[in-house]
Amino acid sequence: MSSPALQVDDLRHTYRRGRKTALDGVSFSVNSGEIFGLLGPNGAGKTTIVKILTTILRPTSGRAFVNGSDVVRDPLGARRQLTAVLQESAVEIFLSVWDNLLLYAQMHGLSRADARRRAGEVSDILELGQYRATRAQALSGGYKRRLQVAKALMVDSPVLFLDEATTGMDPLVKRRVVQSIRDQVARGRTVLLTTQLLDEAESLCDRMLLLDRGRSLAEGTLSDLRALSTRMFRIQLSFSDCSEEAFAAVRALAPRTFEERDGEIEMTVTGTEDQWIRHMAAISERWPLAHLEFRGANLEQIFVELYGDAEKKEGSQPGQRLATSD
């Protein structure tokens, strides 16, 4: 079995001479060719992990490896394995967009011909063509972000770090970036993604780690995380004949959320599927159902529940790693 592309063991970091704990014993691994998401609110520790893995920041303790290279003992070896889009803008502000791309590519060993070809491709993906001759200094914050992502897509390093990479992008460009990420992974590249956009994580990530105040709250696939919540799932239903009494009967079952639109009900519930099938069968005996569908909870609902539980358990190891299926 091949070694993981990323390995993090008991990583800890404190800022301000030990007065602020950013990471408190985080461990995880990422397989080659996988999209792995780091999720959590501001201050959870996502960016600190990325800075350590990209050798910008030294951990207080613990070890981390990028394609087998120790980020502390062999930082140059680790850097050779990665490309990163960080929250801080990293563009040459006095160069044009085009020259930014060419310079970055040539610094990573691409020939001039390959650099020009690749620059044309990523300019099209991120709609930068009309700004080729524009100095990066004159770009808006959103376009500087696009340029930073474009630079990362210029080279084929084994590991790509994307720290809030799509922040400030319009939906159409974001869709192109997401597809580009999928294309990169299809060619064997490993991606570590930090985001607060849960729909983005749900659509992209093979596995995810939820962080809470520098500790691991939960880790796994979307199915694993669903299993960690209290059996929360969604039910969509409609009646053959719309009736306020029927809607009231469903509300009386006390779902966690309830939304009715044009005769269609969507609700979030907890319990077992068998339990709710029995509830729906009993209601259908009086008010026949036209449609009934059970779906797993989405990531946003899981996120809210798990973080809410962590707040309630303050003082009882809120960052304890929860077991997930293999």
C-alpha positions as CSV (number, residue, x, y, z in Angstrom):
1,M,0.0,0.0,0.0
2,S,1.4,3.4,-1.0
3,S,2.2,5.9,1.7
4,P,-0.2,8.8,2.2
5,A,0.3,12.1,0.4
6,L,-0.2,14.0,3.6
7,Q,0.4,12.7,7.1
8,V,-0.3,14.8,10.3
9,D,0.5,13.3,13.7
10,D,-0.5,15.0,17.0
11,L,0.1,18.5,15.6
12,R,0.1,21.3,18.1
13,H,0.7,25.0,17.8
14,T,0.5,28.0,20.2
15,Y,0.7,31.7,19.3
16,R,1.8,34.6,21.5
17,R,4.3,32.7,23.6
18,G,1.9,30.0,24.5
19,R,-1.1,32.1,25.4
20,K,-3.3,31.1,22.5
21,T,-3.7,27.5,21.4
22,A,-4.4,27.2,17.7
23,L,-3.9,23.4,17.3
24,D,-4.3,20.9,20.1
25,G,-3.3,17.4,19.0
26,V,-4.7,17.2,15.4
27,S,-4.0,14.0,13.5
28,F,-5.1,12.9,10.0
29,S,-3.8,11.4,6.7
30,V,-4.8,12.1,3.1
31,N,-4.4,9.5,0.3
32,S,-2.9,10.3,-3.0
33,G,-5.5,11.4,-5.6
34,E,-8.0,12.4,-2.9
35,I,-9.8,15.7,-2.2
36,F,-9.7,16.2,1.6
37,G,-11.6,19.1,3.2
38,L,-10.7,21.0,6.4
39,L,-13.9,22.5,7.7
40,G,-14.7,24.7,10.7
41,P,-15.6,28.3,11.7
42,N,-13.1,31.1,12.0
43,G,-10.5,30.2,14.6
44,A,-10.9,26.5,14.2
45,G,-7.3,26.0,13.1
46,K,-7.7,25.4,9.3
47,T,-5.3,28.0,8.1
48,T,-2.7,27.1,10.8
49,I,-2.6,23.5,9.5
50,V,-2.2,24.7,6.0
51,K,0.7,27.1,7.0
52,I,2.5,24.3,8.8
53,L,2.1,21.9,5.9
54,T,3.3,24.5,3.4
55,T,6.4,25.2,5.7
56,I,5.4,28.8,6.4
57,L,4.9,28.0,10.1
58,R,6.8,25.6,12.4
59,P,4.6,23.5,14.7
60,T,5.1,23.7,18.5
61,S,5.1,19.9,18.5
62,G,4.0,17.0,16.4
63,R,5.1,16.0,13.0
64,A,3.7,16.5,9.4
65,F,4.8,15.1,6.1
66,V,4.1,16.1,2.5
67,N,4.6,13.1,0.1
68,G,7.0,11.7,2.7
69,S,9.0,14.9,3.3
70,D,9.0,16.1,6.9
71,V,7.9,19.8,6.8
72,V,10.3,20.7,9.7
73,R,13.4,18.5,9.0
74,D,13.2,18.7,5.2
75,P,11.1,21.9,4.3
76,L,12.7,22.2,0.8
77,G,11.8,18.7,0.0
78,A,8.2,19.3,1.1
79,R,8.0,22.5,-0.9
80,R,9.0,20.7,-4.1
81,Q,5.9,18.5,-3.6
82,L,3.3,21.2,-3.3
83,T,1.6,24.3,-4.7
84,A,-0.6,26.5,-2.6
85,V,-3.3,29.1,-2.8
86,L,-3.3,30.9,0.6
87,Q,-5.7,33.5,2.0
88,E,-3.0,36.1,1.7
89,S,-2.5,37.4,-1.9
90,A,0.7,36.0,-3.4
91,V,1.1,37.8,-6.8
92,E,3.8,39.9,-8.2
93,I,2.0,43.2,-8.1
94,F,4.3,45.1,-10.5
95,L,4.1,42.4,-13.2
96,S,1.2,41.9,-15.7
97,V,-1.1,39.0,-15.3
98,W,0.5,37.3,-18.2
99,D,4.0,37.8,-16.9
100,N,2.9,36.6,-13.4
101,L,1.8,33.3,-15.0
102,L,4.9,32.9,-17.2
103,L,7.3,33.7,-14.4
104,Y,5.7,31.3,-12.0
105,A,5.7,28.5,-14.6
106,Q,9.3,29.0,-15.5
107,M,10.4,29.1,-11.9
108,H,8.8,25.6,-11.6
109,G,10.8,24.3,-14.6
110,L,8.3,24.6,-17.5
111,S,9.8,25.5,-20.8
112,R,8.8,28.9,-22.3
113,A,6.6,27.2,-24.9
114,D,4.8,25.0,-22.3
115,A,4.4,28.0,-20.0
116,R,2.7,30.1,-22.7
117,R,0.4,27.2,-23.6
118,R,-0.6,26.6,-20.0
119,A,-1.0,30.3,-19.3
120,G,-3.5,30.5,-22.2
121,E,-5.4,27.6,-20.8
122,V,-5.7,28.8,-17.2
123,S,-6.5,32.4,-18.4
124,D,-9.5,31.0,-20.3
125,I,-10.6,28.9,-17.3
126,L,-10.5,31.9,-15.0
127,E,-11.6,34.6,-17.5
128,L,-8.3,36.5,-17.2
129,G,-7.7,37.0,-20.9
130,Q,-8.8,40.6,-21.1
131,Y,-6.4,41.4,-18.2
132,R,-3.3,39.8,-19.6
133,A,-1.5,43.2,-20.0
134,T,-2.8,44.6,-16.7
135,R,-0.5,44.9,-13.8
136,A,-1.6,42.8,-10.9
137,Q,-1.4,45.9,-8.7
138,A,-4.4,47.3,-10.6
139,L,-6.6,44.3,-10.2
140,S,-9.5,44.1,-7.7
141,G,-9.2,41.7,-4.8
142,G,-11.4,39.1,-6.5
143,Y,-9.3,39.2,-9.7
144,K,-6.1,38.9,-7.7
145,R,-7.6,35.8,-6.1
146,R,-8.3,34.4,-9.6
147,L,-4.7,35.1,-10.6
148,Q,-3.4,33.3,-7.5
149,V,-5.5,30.3,-8.4
150,A,-4.4,30.5,-12.0
151,K,-0.7,30.3,-10.9
152,A,-1.5,27.2,-8.8
153,L,-3.0,25.5,-11.9
154,M,0.0,26.3,-14.0
155,V,2.1,23.5,-12.5
156,D,1.5,19.9,-11.8
157,S,2.9,19.5,-8.3
158,P,1.7,16.3,-6.5
159,V,-0.2,18.2,-3.8
160,L,-2.3,21.3,-4.1
161,F,-3.4,23.4,-1.1
162,L,-6.5,25.6,-1.5
163,D,-7.1,27.8,1.5
164,E,-10.5,29.5,1.0
165,A,-9.6,29.5,-2.7
166,T,-13.0,30.5,-4.2
167,T,-13.6,33.4,-1.8
168,G,-15.0,36.4,-3.7
169,M,-15.5,34.6,-7.0
170,D,-18.7,34.9,-9.0
171,P,-20.7,31.6,-9.3
172,L,-19.8,30.9,-13.0
173,V,-16.0,31.3,-12.4
174,K,-16.3,29.3,-9.2
175,R,-18.0,26.5,-11.1
176,R,-15.0,26.5,-13.6
177,V,-12.6,26.4,-10.7
178,V,-14.4,23.5,-9.1
179,Q,-14.4,21.5,-12.4
180,S,-10.6,22.3,-12.7
181,I,-10.0,20.9,-9.3
182,R,-11.9,17.7,-10.3
183,D,-9.8,17.5,-13.4
184,Q,-6.6,17.8,-11.4
185,V,-7.6,15.0,-9.1
186,A,-8.6,12.8,-12.0
187,R,-5.0,13.1,-13.2
188,G,-3.8,11.9,-9.8
189,R,-3.2,15.2,-7.9
190,T,-4.0,15.4,-4.2
191,V,-6.0,18.4,-3.0
192,L,-6.4,19.7,0.5
193,L,-9.2,22.3,0.7
194,T,-10.2,24.6,3.5
195,T,-13.6,26.2,3.1
196,Q,-16.6,27.6,5.1
197,L,-18.8,26.9,2.0
198,L,-20.5,23.7,3.0
199,D,-22.1,23.1,-0.4
200,E,-18.7,23.4,-1.9
201,A,-17.2,20.8,0.5
202,E,-20.2,18.5,0.0
203,S,-19.8,18.5,-3.8
204,L,-16.0,18.2,-3.9
205,C,-14.5,16.4,-0.9
206,D,-14.0,12.6,-0.7
207,R,-13.4,13.0,3.1
208,M,-13.6,15.8,5.6
209,L,-12.2,16.8,8.9
210,L,-14.3,19.0,11.1
211,L,-12.3,21.2,13.4
212,D,-13.4,22.9,16.6
213,R,-11.1,25.3,18.5
214,G,-8.0,23.5,17.3
215,R,-9.2,20.0,17.9
216,S,-10.7,17.2,15.7
217,L,-14.5,17.1,16.1
218,A,-15.2,14.5,13.5
219,E,-13.6,13.0,10.4
220,G,-14.8,10.8,7.5
221,T,-16.9,10.7,4.3
222,L,-20.2,12.5,4.2
223,S,-21.9,9.1,5.0
224,D,-19.6,8.8,8.1
225,L,-20.6,12.2,9.3
226,R,-24.2,11.5,8.8
227,A,-23.8,8.4,11.0
228,L,-22.2,10.6,13.7
229,S,-25.3,12.8,13.9
230,T,-28.3,11.5,15.7
231,R,-29.7,9.7,12.7
232,M,-30.8,12.9,11.1
233,F,-32.2,12.8,7.7
234,R,-34.7,14.6,5.4
235,I,-38.1,13.6,4.3
236,Q,-39.9,15.1,1.3
237,L,-43.6,14.3,0.9
238,S,-46.9,15.5,-0.6
239,F,-50.5,14.5,-0.2
240,S,-53.0,13.5,-2.9
241,D,-55.3,16.2,-1.6
242,C,-53.7,19.2,0.2
243,S,-55.2,19.7,3.6
244,E,-54.4,21.9,6.6
245,E,-55.3,19.0,8.8
246,A,-52.7,16.8,7.1
247,F,-50.0,19.4,7.4
248,A,-50.9,19.9,11.1
249,A,-50.6,16.1,11.6
250,V,-47.1,16.2,10.1
251,R,-46.1,19.2,12.3
252,A,-47.4,17.4,15.4
253,L,-44.6,14.8,14.9
254,A,-42.2,17.6,15.9
255,P,-39.6,17.5,13.0
256,R,-36.4,19.5,13.6
257,T,-37.3,21.7,10.6
258,F,-40.5,22.0,8.5
259,E,-41.0,23.8,5.2
260,E,-44.1,23.7,3.1
261,R,-44.1,25.1,-0.4
262,D,-46.8,24.7,-3.1
263,G,-48.2,21.6,-1.3
264,E,-44.8,20.0,-0.9
265,I,-43.3,19.4,2.5
266,E,-39.6,19.1,3.3
267,M,-38.6,18.4,6.8
268,T,-35.5,17.4,8.8
269,V,-36.1,14.7,11.4
270,T,-34.1,12.5,13.8
271,G,-34.7,8.9,14.8
272,T,-34.7,5.8,12.7
273,E,-36.0,5.3,9.2
274,D,-38.4,2.5,10.3
275,Q,-39.8,4.8,13.0
276,W,-40.6,7.5,10.4
277,I,-42.0,5.1,7.9
278,R,-44.5,4.0,10.5
279,H,-45.4,7.6,11.2
280,M,-45.9,8.3,7.5
281,A,-48.0,5.1,7.1
282,A,-50.3,6.1,9.9
283,I,-50.8,9.6,8.4
284,S,-51.3,8.1,5.0
285,E,-54.2,6.0,6.2
286,R,-56.2,9.1,6.7
287,W,-54.6,11.5,4.2
288,P,-53.2,9.4,1.3
289,L,-49.6,10.4,0.2
290,A,-48.8,11.2,-3.4
291,H,-45.0,11.2,-2.8
292,L,-42.7,10.2,-0.1
293,E,-38.9,10.3,-0.2
294,F,-36.2,9.9,2.5
295,R,-32.8,11.5,2.0
296,G,-29.7,11.8,4.1
297,A,-29.0,15.0,6.0
298,N,-26.9,17.5,4.0
299,L,-23.5,18.7,5.4
300,E,-24.9,22.0,6.6
301,Q,-27.4,20.2,8.9
302,I,-24.7,17.8,10.2
303,F,-22.4,20.7,10.8
304,V,-24.9,22.7,12.8
305,E,-25.8,19.6,14.9
306,L,-22.2,18.5,15.6
307,Y,-21.0,21.9,16.5
308,G,-24.1,22.5,18.6
309,D,-23.4,19.3,20.5
310,A,-19.7,20.3,21.0
311,E,-20.8,23.6,22.6
312,K,-23.2,21.7,25.0
313,K,-20.3,19.4,26.0
314,E,-17.9,22.1,27.0
315,G,-15.6,20.7,29.6
316,S,-16.1,17.1,28.4
317,Q,-13.4,16.8,25.8
318,P,-15.2,18.7,23.0
319,G,-12.4,17.9,20.5
320,Q,-12.4,14.1,21.1
321,R,-12.1,12.3,17.8
322,L,-15.3,10.4,16.9
323,A,-15.1,7.0,15.5
324,T,-16.1,6.5,11.8
325,S,-16.4,3.6,9.5
326,D,-13.4,2.6,7.4
